Amino acid sequence: MTKIPFYKMHGAGNDFVVIDRRTHPVSLSPSQMAALADRNRSIGFDQLVMLDSPSHSGADVMVRFFNTDGTQAGACGNASRCVVYLLHEQTGRSRYILQTLAGLLPASYEGKDFIEVNMGLPHFRWEDIPLAKECDTNHLPLTGDPAGVSMGNPHMTFFVPQLSAVNVAELGAAFTRHPLYPQGANVGFAEMHSPSFMRLRVWERGTGLTLACGSGACAAVANAIRRGVSGKTCEVEVDGGVLHITQNAQGDMLMRGPAVLAYEGVIELNGEEG
């Protein structure tokens, strides 16, 4: 029997199981991850987060994000804030560099409700998202006129007049598998209340509808700025709370919000790969 300590955390309701493999090395199969993600039979989470020693000399930790189906994601803003919370608890420092598949993410801790992560530049070129064919990413050739962008993972954002009238689960599940996105898409639905405030819901690739999506919020604001309907700073209300998104002078998307440690526990595995 293998025992694995874990942290159960959330950022604006987007919840995670975090395993620190720097102290407890472990390998989980996709089926084991999916089993742990089951909210009825196990712990349940929106994403599983693995912490490893970094390969980059300037980074504090390597962070890997896994969806509920066991597939790996390049970036997750809310989970990154949770990692910063843990690093602060361990070191007491206020500034960190997270190594991810999407690149190096500078982050800062100014209190558990004021954790900021630099999510990097939005990428609008069709081949960088990536899309299956060349097209105008500001107005994708899809019903509903969504905009496309990569924030380390592929996104599309629909700008809608009334979010409450949108069946996010039905449309999100359909568009996340659209052939235009060969790697799948995180599908956001944004209602602009003003150039500095939007309401957002996101269907996450490989996970489904979540209470918050940090990279989705950055993607939505980046697309809104590109379309001229948002300023450089925008408050994003999600089902689980509020995220503050700013595009700095270099074009990077900065995300600020809370992180909460709900509890700590131990996962017991029988060692079988399934």
Secondary structure, DSSP 8 states (H G I E B T S, - for coil): -EEEEEEEEEETTEEEEEEETTTS-----HHHHHHHH-TTTS---SEEEEEE--SSTT-SEEEEEEETTS-EES--HHHHHHHHHHHHHHH--SEEEEEETTEEEEEEESSTT-EEEE----B-STTTTT-SS---TTS-SSTT--EEEESSSEEEEEE-S-GGGS-HHHHHHHHTT-TT-TT--EEEEEEEEETTEEEEEEEETTTEE-S--HHHHHHHHHHHHHHTSS-SEEEEEETTEEEEEEE-TTS-EEEEE--EEEEEEEEEE-S---
